[in-house]
Amino acid sequence: MSFSHAFVTGGAGFIGSNLVDRLLAAGKRVTAFDNLSTGQNRFIEKARAHRDFKFVTGDVLNEGELNGAMAGADIVFHLSANADVRFGTNHPRRDLEQNTIATYNVLEGMRANGIKRIGFSSTGSIYGEPLIHPTPEDAPFPVQTSLYGASKLAGEGLIQAYAQGFGFTGYIFRFVSILGERYTHGHVFDFYRKLLDDPTQIEVLGNGQQRKSYLYVQDCIDAIFAVVEKASAPVNIYNLGADEYCNVTQSLGWICEHLGLNPERKFTGGERGWIGDSPFIFLDTKKVRGLGWQNKLSIKEGVLTTLKWLQANEWVFENRS
């Protein structure tokens, strides 16, 4: 990959810390930037022992901290975000600040430091409730259904405008939900925590028929690397996901089978688990597969890999509580 020093916001988080490890293994210098509000020091223990790694505690809403920490990098991977999709309507300003304004701050920090390339963690949620499945990158512009998706779409727009106005190159990654080691939020986390509390019954938000696609974190990073290495347009937008989906009841079944449990399922009803929950997320990934990328783990394998990691690292539940 044609860069030497990567700056990673959210570098102590789930995806960010895995990306940091992979960048270091590829021989890159890495500066990770995180305020540790959801990131974990334990996730970067291995990286801290590496001579080419630097960690800076800071907040993407503090422009001075951000600009100073970014000095010397030649690419930014902006993964820091508020990913609390479910409760977005309880605190709408949080998505604006942590997703949209933070992205503006990162872009301005890049301008101040002469950095021209940015990889951005967007989301398949920007498609709202599309009529086309699997949903391609050029699907008709959607009606937004979540504050999280809307704030991420605004971030995409800023990156595109900076690419036109200031000669930046943007790599925009529209993720499905990511699974794997260091996973600290999402349905596998929630189901396992509920089953630890009461293995005889479990609440399932919605009717359990919501259809979702997922992607294992190392497959996600492989795709990011493929895009950064091979895509060269000023703005490069790629869906990242598996070429399959499952419903919530199926995934819960895999989890219960692995744990040897058969709890009573208590569904809250309706096709959505919460306001803004899309009942069907399945992205068309032909574009990224055209670069030669293929995911190695199926959705079921990703769910079970995540569950096994949570079983071995139950301390993450204490930190989240």
Secondary structure, 3 states (H helix, E strand, C coil): CCCCEEEEECCCCHHHHHHHHHHHHCCCEEEEEECCCCCCHHHHHHHHCCCCEEEEECCCCCHHHHHHHHCCCCEEEECCCCCCCCCHHHCHHHHHHHHHHHHHHHHHHHHHHCCCEEEEEEEHHHHCCCCCCCECCCCCCCCCCCHHHHHHHHHHHHHHHHHHHHCCEEEEEEECEEECCCCCCCHHHHHHHHHHHCCCEEEECCCCCCEECEEEHHHHHHHHHHHHHHCCCCEEEEEECCCCCEEHHHHHHHHHHHHCCCCEEEECCCCCCCCCCCCECCECCHHHHCCCCCCCCCHHHHHHHHHHHHHHCCHHHHHHC
